[in-house]
């Protein structure tokens, strides 16, 4: 039998009254083209164009491979070549396209396979639901051709569209070449054909989004500089103070290499944000950023959480599960609160960092990993090493580059810019039109020491937004501890006279006592007459106090 002799009536075996339909002895089903179009639409809308292309291409490849296997022994072919070229004829008989062979090209190496496709069902469906595309859209068709040719020829053959009706061409034109002949050009389409097509195609999407994000960020920075603004908030980090500017500069330099980074600082100082900044500025930006608080994971589960486990490794392990090291492959893994990691796990983590491989719980083989590790802690790991609660070798392995996040009380220049950013975010979440802070509220925020650091400031802004009665946050909208804060006697970079310090302090105590002059004089340790005289100098009248 020759490929051109294939006849649809002879290929299908079915009972006209209904029941299973067989093709070459294998059961098949009839599927409405519109239903396949709806499937495409759902995939694109749920996982994006790139992810949908990966799934549909792989579906077509598997279909073509299976059909080639079925056809090999189903008919007495005149020659093996007839079986190999039958894929195009089957494409035609299945109703997918109207197949037209193409004459060999003149000049240059001829493709392994080449044909013109008329009336592609896939182009029709894509045009119906999405309109004209910028790229070729016959994904299952190219996948089918690639799968059939690869199976029939015993080597990797990949087909792509040079032209496609889905992107405005009159017809679709397919070209197939071996993997070797495609060369470097194969990187453009090869991920869609792999068995891990979804993972790889989504990684391509992530890379594209990262590049777009970088361009937008660069454009916003250029516009801001053109408008005279300071570009001092990379990745949402407010850096007006010298300490934060230095930290951001060190983090940006650390991002250019793949060394392990240890970020230290008090709770709430923004260690995770610095870690994200390093990831976004690094060559791993297109990969995943995975963060885990190791101190919050029960000790008996931490190994499984980090390294994964195999089915039956312990009670409740009903299936294989990848750990966070594998989830972060190609990207960055943040191990937050690393100082709380139990000693037995410290040994296993050290081995993973040194060998660049992990072993799932219950598994007897190692898996290579490609992960950049960033660790963070509010503890003094040097003291923990001395106390014997943290391994010295792991400490030095993590502390290749150390970044220290300063507490908010040491970066007063950042308090108001940061408060305004957090205020805008909280107002947007609450759907309230809050335009900013009153001068008195702004002054009070700077006076407060913020022992909870940025996290406490964020909560304070959220509370103020919820309770504000006007369109600006006033002192009365702040929490008691913030509202009652007294002015600092010395603010770095700002030298004040003794008279100014005395005035601010007396007025702050008067405010803290609710305007009660008697209690104010008592707390200050001065006589009421002295207080009255000073208040008169400050322009505070008697009627203004209780």
Backbone torsions as a table, in degrees:
resi	resn	phi	psi	omega
1	UNK	NA	142.4	175.4
2	UNK	-105.1	161.4	-179.0
3	UNK	-59.6	-36.7	-178.1
4	UNK	-71.7	-12.8	-179.9
5	UNK	-84.9	-9.1	-178.0
6	UNK	-61.6	132.4	-177.1
7	UNK	-128.6	134.3	-174.7
8	UNK	-62.0	-38.3	-178.5
9	UNK	-63.5	-33.6	-179.3
10	UNK	-83.0	-24.9	-178.3
11	UNK	-73.9	-35.3	-174.5
12	UNK	-96.3	140.3	176.7
13	UNK	-124.3	114.3	-177.5
14	UNK	-153.4	160.0	176.0
15	UNK	-94.6	121.3	-179.0
16	UNK	-56.1	-24.0	179.9
17	UNK	-76.6	-9.7	179.5
18	UNK	117.6	174.2	-179.6
19	UNK	113.2	-170.5	-177.7
20	UNK	-60.2	144.4	175.2
21	UNK	-110.9	135.8	-179.4
22	UNK	-119.6	143.0	176.1
23	UNK	-127.5	116.0	-178.1
24	UNK	58.5	30.1	180.0
25	UNK	87.6	-6.6	179.9
26	UNK	-105.9	140.7	-179.6
27	UNK	-71.3	137.4	177.7
28	UNK	-130.5	166.9	176.0
29	UNK	-130.2	151.9	174.5
30	UNK	-88.8	133.2	-178.5
31	UNK	-127.4	129.3	178.1
32	UNK	-65.1	133.6	179.9
33	UNK	-61.2	-35.1	179.2
34	UNK	-64.4	-36.7	177.2
35	UNK	-63.4	-38.6	176.5
36	UNK	-66.5	-35.4	176.0
37	UNK	-65.0	-39.5	177.2
38	UNK	-65.9	-37.9	176.2
39	UNK	-60.8	-44.4	177.5
40	UNK	-58.1	-45.7	-178.7
41	UNK	-60.5	-44.8	-180.0
42	UNK	-64.1	-40.9	179.8
43	UNK	-64.7	-45.7	-178.8
44	UNK	-62.4	-42.4	-176.7
45	UNK	-73.6	-24.7	-177.7
46	UNK	-93.0	-39.9	-176.4
47	UNK	-123.1	3.2	176.5
48	UNK	93.5	164.4	-176.1
49	UNK	-62.9	-42.3	-177.2
50	UNK	-68.1	-44.6	178.6
51	UNK	-63.9	-40.5	178.5
52	UNK	-63.3	-41.3	179.1
53	UNK	-61.5	-40.2	179.7
54	UNK	-62.4	-45.5	-178.9
55	UNK	-65.5	-46.9	-176.5
56	UNK	-69.8	-34.4	176.5
57	UNK	-64.7	-43.9	-179.9
58	UNK	-67.1	-36.6	175.7
59	UNK	-60.4	-46.1	178.6
60	UNK	-63.2	-40.9	-179.9
61	UNK	-61.6	-46.4	179.8
62	UNK	-63.0	-39.8	178.0
63	UNK	-61.8	-48.4	-179.9
64	UNK	-62.7	-41.4	178.9
65	UNK	-61.4	-44.9	-178.4
66	UNK	-67.0	-40.4	178.7
67	UNK	-63.7	-40.0	178.0
68	UNK	-61.0	-41.9	177.9
69	UNK	-63.8	-42.7	-179.5
70	UNK	-63.1	-43.0	-174.8
71	UNK	-73.4	-23.3	-174.1
72	UNK	-56.4	-47.2	-175.9
73	UNK	-109.1	2.4	-176.7
74	UNK	-77.6	-23.9	-175.6
75	UNK	-137.1	152.7	178.1
76	UNK	-83.0	90.4	-176.3
77	UNK	-71.9	143.6	176.0
78	UNK	-61.2	-34.6	177.9
79	UNK	-156.2	165.7	178.7
80	UNK	-65.0	-29.8	179.4
81	UNK	-61.4	-38.2	-179.4
82	UNK	-62.3	-38.3	176.5
83	UNK	-65.7	-39.6	-176.9
84	UNK	-66.4	-34.2	-176.0
85	UNK	-94.7	1.5	-176.8
86	UNK	-71.6	-15.3	-177.4
87	UNK	-57.7	-41.9	-180.0
88	UNK	-64.1	-41.4	178.4
89	UNK	-63.4	-39.3	179.2
90	UNK	-67.7	-37.8	173.8
91	UNK	-52.5	-44.1	-178.6
92	UNK	-67.5	-46.6	-177.2
93	UNK	-68.6	-30.7	178.7
94	UNK	-72.4	-8.8	-179.8
95	UNK	82.9	12.6	-178.4
96	UNK	-76.4	-44.7	180.0
97	UNK	-149.3	169.2	168.3
98	UNK	-103.6	114.4	-168.5
99	UNK	-87.7	134.4	176.8
100	UNK	-134.6	114.3	178.0
101	UNK	-61.5	155.6	-179.2
102	UNK	-117.0	137.6	178.0
103	UNK	-67.1	147.8	179.2
104	UNK	-55.5	144.3	-179.1
105	UNK	-74.3	152.9	175.5
106	UNK	-96.0	129.2	179.7
107	UNK	79.4	136.6	179.6
108	UNK	78.5	164.1	-179.8
109	UNK	-67.7	134.1	179.8
110	UNK	-76.9	142.8	176.2
111	UNK	-63.2	159.2	176.1
112	UNK	-64.2	-38.5	178.2
113	UNK	-146.6	148.9	-179.9
114	UNK	-158.5	136.8	178.9
115	UNK	-158.7	164.0	174.4
116	UNK	-107.9	136.4	178.9
117	UNK	-111.0	126.0	174.9
118	UNK	-105.9	147.8	172.0
119	UNK	55.8	45.9	177.2
120	UNK	-62.5	123.8	178.2
121	UNK	-62.8	-32.7	-175.3
122	UNK	-71.5	-39.7	175.8
123	UNK	-63.9	-40.1	178.7
124	UNK	-59.4	-47.0	-176.8
125	UNK	-68.0	-38.0	178.7
126	UNK	-66.2	-43.1	177.7
127	UNK	-62.9	-36.3	-178.7
128	UNK	-64.3	-43.4	-173.2
129	UNK	-96.6	-24.9	-174.4
130	UNK	-125.5	-11.4	-175.1
131	UNK	78.5	-170.2	-175.6
132	UNK	-67.5	137.3	-177.3
133	UNK	-101.8	162.4	174.7
134	UNK	-85.3	-14.0	-177.4
135	UNK	-131.2	166.7	177.0
136	UNK	-63.1	145.6	-171.8
137	UNK	-124.3	0.0	-178.5
138	UNK	-83.8	70.6	-171.7
139	UNK	-74.4	-45.3	-179.8
140	UNK	-69.0	-32.1	-179.6
141	UNK	-68.4	-46.0	177.0
142	UNK	-66.8	-34.4	176.6
143	UNK	-64.3	-43.5	178.9
144	UNK	-60.7	-48.6	-179.4
145	UNK	-60.4	-41.2	-179.7
146	UNK	-66.4	-43.5	-179.6
147	UNK	-64.9	-43.1	-179.5
148	UNK	-64.2	-49.2	-177.6
149	UNK	-65.9	-37.6	179.6
150	UNK	-64.3	-44.7	179.7
151	UNK	-68.2	-41.6	-175.9
152	UNK	-70.3	-29.9	-175.6
153	UNK	-104.3	-2.9	175.4
154	UNK	68.8	22.0	175.6
155	UNK	-155.4	167.5	-174.0
156	UNK	-75.0	114.7	175.2
157	UNK	-120.2	128.3	-178.3
158	UNK	-123.6	133.4	-177.5
159	UNK	-111.6	137.1	176.2
160	UNK	-135.6	164.2	179.2
161	UNK	-96.4	125.4	171.6
162	UNK	-78.9	-35.1	176.2
163	UNK	-134.4	153.5	-177.7
164	UNK	-150.4	134.8	178.7
165	UNK	-65.0	-25.4	178.5
166	UNK	-67.3	-17.1	177.5
167	UNK	-115.0	19.5	171.3
168	UNK	105.1	-4.3	177.8
169	UNK	-76.3	159.4	-178.0
170	UNK	-67.9	-37.9	179.3
171	UNK	-138.7	170.0	174.7
172	UNK	-96.9	135.8	179.2
173	UNK	-124.7	118.8	-176.8
174	UNK	-102.0	139.4	175.9
175	UNK	-128.7	131.6	178.5
176	UNK	-120.3	136.7	178.2
177	UNK	-141.1	161.1	175.1
178	UNK	-72.0	161.0	-179.3
179	UNK	-58.9	-38.6	-179.6
180	UNK	-65.3	-39.4	-178.5
181	UNK	-71.8	-29.2	177.4
182	UNK	-68.6	-33.9	179.3
183	UNK	61.8	-140.6	-177.4
184	UNK	-64.5	-22.8	-179.3
185	UNK	-64.4	-20.3	-178.4
186	UNK	-65.2	-23.5	-178.5
187	UNK	-62.6	-20.6	-179.0
188	UNK	-71.7	-31.5	-174.7
189	UNK	-123.8	-15.8	-173.1
190	UNK	-58.3	-39.2	-179.5
191	UNK	-57.5	-28.1	-179.0
192	UNK	-71.3	-18.7	-176.9
193	UNK	-96.2	-16.2	-175.1
194	UNK	-70.6	159.4	179.4
195	UNK	-64.9	-25.9	175.3
196	UNK	-98.8	42.0	-173.2
197	UNK	-60.2	-39.0	-177.7
198	UNK	-64.7	-46.5	179.8
199	UNK	-60.8	-46.3	-176.4
200	UNK	-69.9	-40.4	-179.3
201	UNK	-69.2	-35.5	176.5
202	UNK	-68.3	-33.2	175.6
203	UNK	-64.4	-37.7	176.2
204	UNK	-64.2	-39.2	177.2
205	UNK	-63.2	-44.5	-179.6
206	UNK	-61.5	-41.0	178.7
207	UNK	-62.1	-44.0	179.4
208	UNK	-62.6	-42.7	179.5
209	UNK	-65.5	-38.5	178.9
210	UNK	-63.6	-42.1	179.0
211	UNK	-63.5	-40.9	177.8
212	UNK	-64.0	-42.1	-180.0
213	UNK	-62.8	-40.3	179.1
214	UNK	-64.8	-39.9	178.4
215	UNK	-63.8	-42.6	179.1
216	UNK	-65.3	-40.9	179.5
217	UNK	-64.5	-40.4	177.9
218	UNK	-64.4	-39.9	179.7
219	UNK	-67.1	-42.1	177.7
220	UNK	-61.7	-40.6	178.6
221	UNK	-63.6	-40.4	178.9
222	UNK	-64.6	-41.9	178.9
223	UNK	-65.0	-40.3	179.7
224	UNK	-64.4	-42.6	179.5
225	UNK	-66.6	-36.5	178.2
226	UNK	-64.5	-30.1	-179.7
227	UNK	-87.3	0.6	178.2
228	UNK	88.8	8.1	-179.7
229	UNK	-86.1	161.8	178.4
230	UNK	-92.0	130.5	177.6
231	UNK	-89.1	71.1	-172.1
232	UNK	-115.7	18.9	-178.2
233	UNK	-128.9	63.4	178.9
234	UNK	-67.4	133.1	176.2
235	UNK	53.6	34.4	177.6
236	UNK	80.6	7.0	-179.5
237	UNK	-91.2	124.3	176.4
238	UNK	-87.7	122.5	-175.1
239	UNK	-138.5	76.4	174.9
240	UNK	-96.6	-32.8	-178.2
241	UNK	-74.7	152.2	177.7
242	UNK	-57.8	-37.3	-178.8
243	UNK	-62.8	-43.5	-178.4
244	UNK	-74.2	-34.8	176.8
245	UNK	-61.9	-40.8	178.1
246	UNK	-65.9	-41.5	-179.9
247	UNK	-63.1	-44.7	179.9
248	UNK	-63.2	-39.3	178.3
249	UNK	-63.5	-43.9	178.4
250	UNK	-64.9	-40.4	179.9
251	UNK	-65.1	-38.7	179.1
252	UNK	-65.0	-39.0	178.2
253	UNK	-70.3	-37.2	178.5
254	UNK	-65.1	-30.7	-178.8
255	UNK	-66.3	-24.4	-176.5
256	UNK	-75.5	-15.4	177.6
257	UNK	-116.0	172.5	-175.6
258	UNK	-107.2	20.4	-176.7
259	UNK	-71.7	156.7	175.8
260	UNK	-70.8	140.4	-177.6
261	UNK	-121.2	137.1	173.5
262	UNK	-113.1	121.0	179.4
263	UNK	-107.4	121.8	-178.6
264	UNK	-118.1	159.9	179.3
265	UNK	151.8	165.6	-179.3
266	UNK	-63.8	160.6	177.4
267	UNK	-61.3	138.2	176.4
268	UNK	83.9	9.7	-177.8
269	UNK	-88.5	-1.8	176.7
270	UNK	95.5	32.0	-178.9
271	UNK	-64.6	-40.8	180.0
272	UNK	-66.1	-35.4	178.8
273	UNK	-65.7	-37.7	175.8
274	UNK	-64.7	-40.7	178.7
275	UNK	-62.3	-42.8	178.0
276	UNK	-63.6	-39.0	178.4
277	UNK	-61.2	-43.7	178.2
278	UNK	-60.5	-44.8	179.2
279	UNK	-61.1	-46.5	-176.2
280	UNK	-68.7	-25.2	179.5
281	UNK	-91.9	-2.8	-175.1
282	UNK	-95.3	173.9	176.6
283	UNK	-71.0	-10.0	179.3
284	UNK	-93.2	10.4	-173.6
285	UNK	-57.3	-31.1	-179.6
286	UNK	-76.5	-15.3	179.5
287	UNK	-85.9	177.6	-177.4
288	UNK	-74.9	150.6	169.0
289	UNK	-113.0	115.1	-176.6
290	UNK	-117.6	126.1	179.7
291	UNK	-118.4	138.5	177.6
292	UNK	-141.8	134.3	173.5
293	UNK	-88.1	100.0	-174.1
294	UNK	-66.6	-23.6	179.0
295	UNK	-73.9	-17.7	-178.4
296	UNK	-92.2	-7.1	-179.1
297	UNK	-93.1	129.5	178.5
298	UNK	-54.0	143.7	-174.6
299	UNK	-58.1	-34.7	-177.7
300	UNK	-78.4	-5.8	-179.7
301	UNK	-114.6	-8.7	-171.6
302	UNK	-63.4	-38.3	-179.3
303	UNK	-65.1	-44.5	178.1
304	UNK	-63.8	-38.2	-179.2
305	UNK	-63.8	-40.9	-177.4
306	UNK	-82.4	-44.9	-172.1
307	UNK	-103.8	-13.5	-177.7
308	UNK	86.4	178.6	178.3
309	UNK	-151.6	165.1	176.7
310	UNK	-105.8	161.6	-178.8
311	UNK	-58.8	132.9	177.8
312	UNK	83.3	4.0	-178.4
313	UNK	-64.1	-31.0	178.1
314	UNK	-158.8	170.3	179.9
315	UNK	-59.4	126.2	-179.2
316	UNK	97.9	-10.4	177.9
317	UNK	-84.4	83.0	-173.7
318	UNK	-86.9	-10.4	177.9
319	UNK	-155.4	162.1	176.8
320	UNK	-63.5	144.8	-179.7
321	UNK	-144.3	127.3	177.1
322	UNK	-76.4	144.9	178.3
323	UNK	-90.0	-176.7	-175.7
324	UNK	-70.1	-27.4	175.9
325	UNK	-61.7	-44.0	179.2
326	UNK	-71.5	-36.4	179.2
327	UNK	-63.0	-31.1	-178.3
328	UNK	-93.0	9.3	-176.2
329	UNK	-55.9	130.0	-177.9
330	UNK	85.6	-3.9	-177.5
331	UNK	-129.8	-139.3	-174.1
332	UNK	-127.4	137.5	176.3
333	UNK	-116.0	119.1	176.8
334	UNK	-96.3	119.1	175.3
335	UNK	-100.1	92.1	-177.1
336	UNK	-79.8	150.5	-177.7
337	UNK	51.6	49.1	-178.2
338	UNK	-63.3	-23.4	179.4
339	UNK	-66.1	-16.0	179.5
340	UNK	-94.6	4.8	-178.9
341	UNK	-70.1	128.3	-179.9
342	UNK	-59.9	150.0	-177.5
343	UNK	-56.9	-44.1	179.5
344	UNK	-58.8	-36.5	179.2
345	UNK	-75.1	-24.2	178.0
346	UNK	-62.7	-37.9	179.1
347	UNK	-63.6	-44.9	-178.0
348	UNK	-69.8	-35.9	177.3
349	UNK	-66.4	-41.4	178.8
350	UNK	-59.6	-42.6	179.0
351	UNK	-63.9	-41.4	179.5
352	UNK	-62.7	-39.6	-179.9
353	UNK	-69.7	-37.4	-177.3
354	UNK	-75.9	-42.9	-175.5
355	UNK	-88.6	-13.2	-177.5
356	UNK	58.2	39.1	177.2
357	UNK	-154.1	155.6	179.7
358	UNK	-130.5	164.9	177.2
359	UNK	-132.4	121.0	179.2
360	UNK	-62.2	150.7	178.0
361	UNK	-61.5	127.6	179.8
362	UNK	86.1	4.2	-178.2
363	UNK	-109.0	148.0	-178.4
364	UNK	-108.9	15.9	175.5
365	UNK	-129.6	151.8	-178.6
366	UNK	-94.7	152.1	179.7
367	UNK	-120.9	128.2	177.9
368	UNK	-68.8	146.9	178.5
369	UNK	-127.6	150.8	177.7
370	UNK	-129.9	80.7	-172.5
371	UNK	-133.6	139.1	172.5
372	UNK	-94.4	125.8	-176.2
373	UNK	-98.5	129.1	169.0
374	UNK	-122.4	128.0	178.7
375	UNK	-112.2	149.4	179.7
376	UNK	-140.4	148.8	178.9
377	UNK	-162.0	151.0	173.5
378	UNK	-96.1	-4.0	-178.7
379	UNK	-87.2	159.1	172.7
380	UNK	-87.0	99.6	-175.7
381	UNK	-68.1	-26.8	176.1
382	UNK	-61.7	-44.0	177.0
383	UNK	-67.6	-35.5	178.8
384	UNK	-64.6	-36.1	176.6
385	UNK	-64.2	-45.3	179.0
386	UNK	-61.8	-37.1	-178.9
387	UNK	-79.5	-8.7	178.3
388	UNK	83.1	13.3	-179.9
389	UNK	-98.5	-3.8	177.4
390	UNK	-141.9	134.4	-175.7
391	UNK	-69.0	134.5	-179.2
392	UNK	-66.9	-39.9	-177.9
393	UNK	-66.5	-36.6	176.9
394	UNK	-69.3	-37.3	179.2
395	UNK	-57.9	-48.0	-179.3
396	UNK	-72.2	-27.7	177.9
397	UNK	-69.9	-34.5	178.9
398	UNK	-80.6	-31.5	-171.6
399	UNK	-92.2	45.5	174.6
400	UNK	-67.0	-47.3	172.9
401	UNK	-126.2	126.0	178.6
402	UNK	-112.7	130.9	176.2
403	UNK	-119.0	129.9	-179.2
404	UNK	-109.0	119.7	178.7
405	UNK	-86.6	122.5	-177.4
406	UNK	-74.9	147.7	176.0
407	UNK	-68.6	158.2	-175.1
408	UNK	-64.1	-30.1	-179.3
409	UNK	-66.3	-19.4	179.6
410	UNK	-97.0	1.7	-179.9
411	UNK	-134.3	59.2	-176.1
412	UNK	-57.9	-29.6	179.7
413	UNK	-63.0	-20.5	-177.6
414	UNK	-92.3	-11.3	-171.9
415	UNK	-61.8	-53.8	-176.6
416	UNK	-68.4	-45.8	176.3
417	UNK	-58.5	-40.8	179.8
418	UNK	-68.2	-41.1	178.9
419	UNK	-61.0	-39.1	-179.0
420	UNK	-68.2	-38.1	176.9
421	UNK	-64.3	-47.9	-178.9
422	UNK	-66.7	-34.3	177.5
423	UNK	-64.0	-44.3	179.5
424	UNK	-63.0	-40.3	179.5
425	UNK	-66.4	-43.5	-179.8
426	UNK	-65.6	-40.1	178.8
427	UNK	-64.3	-39.2	179.1
428	UNK	-65.2	-41.3	179.1
429	UNK	-65.1	-38.2	-177.8
430	UNK	-84.2	-9.5	-178.8
431	UNK	70.1	31.4	-179.0
432	UNK	-111.9	146.9	179.7
433	UNK	-93.3	83.3	177.2
434	UNK	-104.3	120.8	-172.8
435	UNK	-90.8	-18.3	-179.8
436	UNK	162.0	-154.7	-176.5
437	UNK	-114.0	146.2	170.9
438	UNK	-75.1	157.6	179.0
439	UNK	-56.1	-39.1	-180.0
440	UNK	-65.9	-40.9	179.1
441	UNK	-65.9	-41.0	179.0
442	UNK	-61.4	-43.3	179.9
443	UNK	-63.5	-37.3	-178.6
444	UNK	-70.0	-35.7	177.6
445	UNK	-62.6	-38.0	-180.0
446	UNK	-71.3	-31.6	-179.3
447	UNK	-68.5	-32.7	-174.4
448	UNK	-73.5	146.7	-175.3
449	UNK	-84.4	-18.3	178.4
450	UNK	54.5	65.3	178.5
451	UNK	-61.9	-25.9	176.8
452	UNK	-88.5	3.2	175.1
453	UNK	60.1	-145.2	-172.7
454	UNK	-62.7	-35.6	-179.9
455	UNK	-62.4	-40.5	178.4
456	UNK	-67.4	-40.2	177.8
457	UNK	-62.7	-40.7	178.0
458	UNK	-61.2	-44.8	179.0
459	UNK	-65.3	-36.9	179.4
460	UNK	-64.2	-39.3	179.0
461	UNK	-69.8	-36.9	177.8
462	UNK	-65.7	-41.6	177.5
463	UNK	-63.5	-44.2	-178.4
464	UNK	-62.7	-39.9	178.2
465	UNK	-63.1	-40.8	-178.3
466	UNK	-66.8	-33.3	-173.4
467	UNK	-102.1	-9.4	-175.8
468	UNK	-62.4	138.4	177.9
469	UNK	-99.9	-18.1	178.4
470	UNK	-112.5	-167.7	179.9
471	UNK	-93.4	3.8	173.6
472	UNK	-132.5	149.0	179.1
473	UNK	-79.2	125.5	178.5
474	UNK	-110.2	174.0	-177.1
475	UNK	-58.2	-39.8	-178.0
476	UNK	-65.1	-16.9	179.0
477	UNK	-84.4	-8.1	-177.1
478	UNK	-88.5	158.0	178.1
479	UNK	-64.3	156.4	-175.5
480	UNK	-55.3	-45.1	-176.2
481	UNK	-65.0	-30.6	177.7
482	UNK	-77.5	-42.2	-177.7
483	UNK	-65.5	-31.4	-175.9
484	UNK	-90.8	-0.2	-177.2
485	UNK	-63.2	135.6	178.8
486	UNK	-91.0	154.0	-178.5
487	UNK	-67.1	146.4	177.6
488	UNK	-72.8	146.2	179.2
489	UNK	-73.9	-22.5	179.3
490	UNK	-145.8	127.7	176.4
491	UNK	-113.2	121.6	-178.6
492	UNK	-51.8	132.3	177.5
493	UNK	85.3	-2.6	-177.5
494	UNK	-134.6	103.5	179.3
495	UNK	-93.0	125.3	179.9
496	UNK	-117.7	155.7	177.9
497	UNK	-74.9	161.6	177.8
498	UNK	-62.4	-34.3	180.0
499	UNK	-64.2	-40.0	178.9
500	UNK	-68.8	-41.2	179.1
501	UNK	-63.2	-44.0	-179.3
502	UNK	-62.9	-44.9	-179.0
503	UNK	-60.3	-50.1	-178.0
504	UNK	-61.2	-37.9	-176.2
505	UNK	-71.6	-43.0	179.7
506	UNK	-62.2	-43.9	-179.7
507	UNK	-67.1	-34.2	178.9
508	UNK	-68.1	-40.1	178.6
509	UNK	-68.4	-38.8	177.3
510	UNK	-60.1	-40.9	178.5
511	UNK	-67.6	-38.0	-178.7
512	UNK	-67.1	-27.6	179.3
513	UNK	-92.6	10.0	179.2
514	UNK	73.8	20.5	179.1
515	UNK	87.4	7.1	180.0
516	UNK	-78.0	110.2	-173.6
517	UNK	-71.3	-34.2	179.3
518	UNK	-63.7	-47.8	178.9
519	UNK	-65.9	-34.2	179.2
520	UNK	-64.6	-46.4	179.8
521	UNK	-62.6	-38.6	179.4
522	UNK	-64.2	-45.2	-179.0
523	UNK	-67.7	-32.0	-179.6
524	UNK	-81.6	-15.7	-180.0
525	UNK	76.0	29.6	178.9
526	UNK	-126.2	165.2	179.6
527	UNK	-76.1	154.8	178.6
528	UNK	-59.0	-37.4	-179.3
529	UNK	-63.7	-41.6	178.0
530	UNK	-61.0	-43.0	179.3
531	UNK	-63.4	-44.5	-179.3
532	UNK	-60.4	-42.3	179.9
533	UNK	-61.5	-43.5	-178.9
534	UNK	-67.9	-39.7	178.8
535	UNK	-64.1	-35.5	177.2
536	UNK	-63.8	-39.6	176.5
537	UNK	-62.0	-34.5	-178.7
538	UNK	-81.6	-5.3	179.3
539	UNK	84.8	18.3	178.8
540	UNK	-94.6	116.5	-177.6
541	UNK	-84.1	163.1	-179.3
542	UNK	-62.3	-36.6	-177.6
543	UNK	-67.9	-15.0	-179.2
544	UNK	-82.8	-7.9	-177.5
545	UNK	-119.9	165.6	179.5
546	UNK	-87.0	NA	NA
